[in-house]
Amino acid sequence: MAFELPPLPYAENALAGAGMCQETLELHHDKHHQAYVTALNGFVESKPELAGKTLEEIIAFSYGKPEIAPVFNNAGQHWNHILFWKNLSPTGGKIPTGLEKKIAEDFGSVEEFKKLFKQAATTQFGSGWAWLVLDKSGKLAVTKTANGSNPLAEGQGKALLGLDVWEHAYYLDFRNRRPDYITNYLDKLANYEFAEAELKSA
């Protein structure tokens, strides 16, 4: 069965008050994410070795293989964006008690977590992602990946939050001010309730 673009869990204008305008969402979700899905389906149709594989299986199969790098790039970006849309909320920025306690235990404070996350997202050269993950030791950690890669492929742990730092994610709202986009995400857009639910299910 072909992969599909998931619908947004909110209206396309729902995040405008929190710093992400409707045009950004329309272009990012309807155009960029759709392009990854379309390309991935094309690869699945043309490559018998991909038939019947789940998205996660395709990511694992194609990771680290230069000869099928386009397969990995599009599968990775599809997976990343599925998580990204769930990471955003019109009422984001509020950290529930359970997650706040875990953050304080593993980072020292919420402020230190945000500092480390912002540093990772800001210093990711070019396109890529910053992540909050639950690592294999059971501790929260901040990581970053280039281009379409992700913690699933790189064995960094379970992704709880992922921030897209490709320019198309923020240029209409913040122009070239990536640090402002990151701060706005952490304080106003991040769906920490989703992250806590993922933490509890780990």
N, C-alpha and C positions, 0 to 999 in steps of 0.2 A: 504493500500500500504506500502511496506517495506521502511524503512529508508535507505538512500544511502549516501555513502561517497562523499562529494562535491569535485569537482576538485579544485586544487590550482588556485588562480587568477594570477599566474605567473609561470615561468618555475622552475623546482626543483633546478636549479643552479643559479637562479636569485638573491638570497640573499647572495651568497658567499662573494661578495665584501663588504657586510655590517655586516659580522660576523656570518652568519649561513650557514654552508657548505651544499652541496648537500646531503651528506650522512645523516646528521641530518634530513633534510626535508624528505628524502625517508623513513627513519625509523619511524619518528614521524607521518607523514601523512599516508603513505602507510601501515604501520604495526600497530602502536599504535592506531591511530584514527580508522582505519578499524576494529580493534578488538573490540572497543567499539560499533561500528555500528552493527557488526555481533552478538555480545552478546545481544544487545538491541532487535534486530529483533527476536532472539530466545525467549526472554521473552515475546514479543508481541504475538508470535505464540502460546505459551504455557499457557498464562494467558488471559482468555476471558475478564477480567475486563479492559484490556489495549487496546482491539480492537477498532480501529477507533479514538483513541485519538491522538492529535497532540503531538509533542515533548514537548511543554510547558505544556500541560495538564498532560502528564505522569510525568514530573518533579514535578508539584504541587501535584499530586495524591500520589506520592511515598515519598515525602519529610517527614522526621521525623518518618517513619515507619520502625523500625528495621527488621521486618519480610520480607520486600521487599527491603532492602538496596541495593542489587546488581542491581535492576532495576533502582533505583535512581542514583547510581554511574555511570552506563553506559549511562543513558539518560543525566545526568548532564555533563559528559565528552564529549558527542557528541555535546551538545549545546555550551559548552565552546570552543571546538576546531573550530566549525563553525565560531565563532566570532574571535578566535585567528588568523586564517589564513588571515582574512580580516584586522586584526590589524597590519600586517607586510607589508612592502613595500621596494623594492630595493632602493627607494629614500626617505626613511623614515627619521624621526628626525626633519623635518621642520614643525613648528607650524603655521598654517594660522592665519591671523590677528584676525578674529572673536573669535576663540577658545583661542588665546593668551590673548585677552582682558578679556574673561570670567575667565580664569585661574588666571589672575592678580587680578580680583575683588574678587574671592572666596578664593584664597590661599595667596594673597599678592604679589606673583611673580612666574614666571616660575621656578626659582631656588628652591623656597619653595615647590612647587608642586613636583618637581623631588626628593627633599629630603624626603618628606613624602611617596611618592610612593616607593622609594628605601628602606626606612625603613620598610614599610609594606611587601614588597616582600622578604626582607632579613630575617625578623623575623618570617615569616610563617614557623613554625617548621614542618619539614618533607615535604610532598607533598602538593601542593595547588596552589592557584592563588592570584595575586594582581590585583586590579581593580581601574579604574577611573569611577565613576558613577555620574549620575545626580540624587540627592536624591529627596525625596518627597517634600522638601521645595523649590526645584528649584535651589539648589546650587550644585556645584561640590564637590565631596568628594572622598577620597581614602579609600578603604576597602580591606580586604583580606578574603579568604575562604579556608577551609581545603579540601584536597582530591578533589572530583569531584563536590563540592557544588559551588554555584554561587549567584550573587546578585538577580537573578530572584527568586530563591527558598527562599532566606533569607529576601526578602523584602527590600533590601538595595537601590533600585532605578534602573534606566536604565543604563546598562553597556555600556560605550563608548569605553573603552580599557580594555583588560584583558591579563595579562602576566602569562604564564604557568611556574611555578617554580618546577615542577617535574624534577628530575635529567635527564630524557631522553630528555628533551627539550634543554639542554645545555652542557651535559657532553662531547660530542665529540669536541666541540668548546672551552669550558672553563674549562674542568675538574671539580674540586670541587669549582671553583671560582664563586659562585653564584652572589656576588656583581658586578663583572666585566660583567657578562651576563646581569644583570639588567641595568647597566649604558649604555652598548652598545645598548640595546633595546631602552632606552629612547632617546639616542642621534643619533642613526643611523637606527633603524629598525621600530620604532613606526609609524604607519600610522595615523598621526594626522588629515589628511584630512578626513579620514573615521570617526574619532571621532567627528569632527566638523559637518559632515553631519548627524550623529546620533543625535547630540545635537540639530540641527535645526529641525529635524523631531520629536523631543520629544513633 
